[in-house]
Amino acid sequence: MTAVALGQYVRHEFEEAKDLWIEAARCFDREAYFWLGILASEQGNTDEAQDWYLRAANAGDPQSMLYLARTLGRERPSLARHWAKMGATAEGRQMTPEFADFLGEIYLVLEDQESADKWAKRAHELRKED
């Protein structure tokens, strides 16, 4: 169901995708939670996006942990740091240059230059390994 919804999302059939993701979310599908967060964020509804990301993060989705951290940003920095750290250290999380860049962006939003620099350096190292 989530794959079908993603196809609709790609075709800009947002309401149809949302309906399928809501149905999947009723079955505790963490991927559906994540995509509902993306959709809410794109529609400018930050509070709703945070709610969906939080559900997915609590279900163990590392990507949602990071998106939640980014949306919390300066508004709730200690909570944003918590979720950024959880997402960065989640079991099974593969470190890529893009992921390290994303973490760096989160820490820039949190005005933590030292951590942002650390992740920028890590992204650079990962690119050299490729």
Order of alpha helices (4+ residues) and beta strands (2+ residues): alpha-alpha-alpha-alpha-alpha-alpha-alpha-alpha
